[in-house]
Amino acid sequence: QVQLVESGGGSVQAGGSLRLSCAASGYAYRTYCMGWFRQAPGKEREGVATIDNDESTTYADSVKGRFTISKDNARNTLYLQMNSLKPEDTAMYYCAIFLFPRCPSWIFDGSRAKSAGYWGQGLQVTVSS
């Protein structure tokens, strides 16, 4: 059974940094598409960043140049380094895995992605101005 457990959320002032982690178990970790998503109150879930099995990465325009997705295969852990945080980054953040090797572009549509993969429980990131 696939299990994803996120950690590292919290509160930070604008301009600060946070690193989210997602520990994964129960599947062939290296072989699938993984990603980070977020959902702010009253908004749809949206893709933030994805990483393919070959470690190719893709980012939402809103986070390009500020966020970095990476993974440590030895630790079966996915990361999201978030720098230069803005109040509009405030949301629940989720990690997810999708059972195909490359992340399709439609994955960034959170409403489609929801039913396509396995999800962690989510954690809160709050950025104050």
C-alpha positions in Angstrom: 0.0 0.0 0.0 1.3 3.4 -1.0 1.9 5.8 2.0 3.1 9.4 1.8 3.8 11.4 5.0 4.6 15.1 4.7 6.5 17.2 7.2 8.1 20.7 7.5 5.1 23.1 7.2 4.6 26.0 9.4 4.4 29.8 9.6 7.0 32.2 8.2 7.2 35.9 7.3 7.2 37.0 3.7 10.7 36.6 2.1 11.4 33.6 4.3 12.0 30.0 3.4 10.6 26.6 4.3 11.5 23.0 3.2 8.8 20.4 2.9 9.5 16.7 3.0 7.4 13.8 1.9 8.5 10.3 3.1 7.2 7.6 0.8 6.7 3.8 1.1 4.9 0.9 -0.4 5.9 1.1 -4.1 8.8 1.3 -6.5 9.7 4.8 -5.5 12.1 5.6 -8.3 9.9 4.7 -11.2 7.0 7.2 -11.0 6.0 10.8 -11.3 5.8 12.7 -8.1 4.6 16.2 -7.3 3.7 18.9 -4.8 0.3 20.6 -4.9 -1.4 23.2 -2.8 -4.9 24.3 -2.0 -5.8 27.7 -0.6 -9.2 28.3 1.2 -11.9 28.8 -1.4 -9.7 27.8 -4.3 -9.1 24.7 -6.4 -6.1 22.4 -5.8 -3.3 23.3 -8.1 0.0 21.8 -9.1 3.1 23.5 -7.8 6.0 21.3 -9.1 6.5 17.8 -10.5 9.5 15.5 -10.9 9.7 12.6 -13.3 11.4 9.2 -12.8 14.4 10.7 -14.7 14.3 13.7 -12.4 13.1 16.1 -15.0 11.2 18.9 -13.2 8.4 21.2 -14.1 7.1 24.2 -12.1 4.0 26.4 -12.0 4.7 29.8 -13.3 3.8 31.3 -9.9 6.7 29.5 -8.2 9.4 29.4 -10.9 12.7 30.7 -9.6 11.6 30.5 -6.0 10.7 26.8 -5.4 12.8 23.7 -6.0 11.5 20.1 -6.1 14.0 17.3 -5.5 14.1 13.7 -4.3 16.5 11.5 -2.4 16.1 8.0 -3.7 18.2 6.5 -0.9 15.8 7.9 1.7 12.6 7.5 -0.5 11.9 11.2 0.3 10.6 14.0 -1.9 11.4 17.6 -1.0 10.1 21.1 -1.8 12.5 23.9 -1.0 10.5 27.2 -0.9 12.4 30.5 -0.9 11.2 34.1 -1.2 7.8 33.1 0.2 4.9 35.4 -0.4 1.6 35.7 1.4 -0.1 34.2 -1.7 1.8 31.0 -1.1 -0.3 30.4 2.0 -2.1 27.1 1.5 -2.4 23.4 2.4 0.4 21.6 0.6 0.2 18.0 -0.5 2.6 15.6 -2.0 1.4 12.9 -4.4 2.6 10.1 -6.6 1.1 9.0 -9.9 1.7 5.6 -11.3 3.3 6.5 -14.6 7.0 7.3 -15.3 6.6 10.8 -16.7 4.3 13.5 -15.4 1.7 14.6 -18.0 1.0 18.3 -18.3 -2.6 17.8 -17.1 -1.3 16.8 -13.7 -1.1 20.5 -12.8 -4.9 20.6 -13.0 -5.5 19.6 -9.4 -9.1 18.6 -10.0 -7.9 16.0 -12.5 -4.9 15.0 -10.4 -6.9 14.3 -7.3 -8.4 11.0 -8.7 -5.2 10.0 -10.5 -2.8 9.3 -7.7 -1.9 8.7 -4.1 -1.8 11.6 -1.7 -0.3 12.6 1.6 -2.4 14.1 4.4 -1.3 17.6 3.7 0.3 20.3 5.8 -0.3 24.0 6.4 2.1 26.7 5.1 1.2 30.2 6.3 3.2 33.3 5.0 2.5 36.5 6.8 3.2 40.0 5.3 
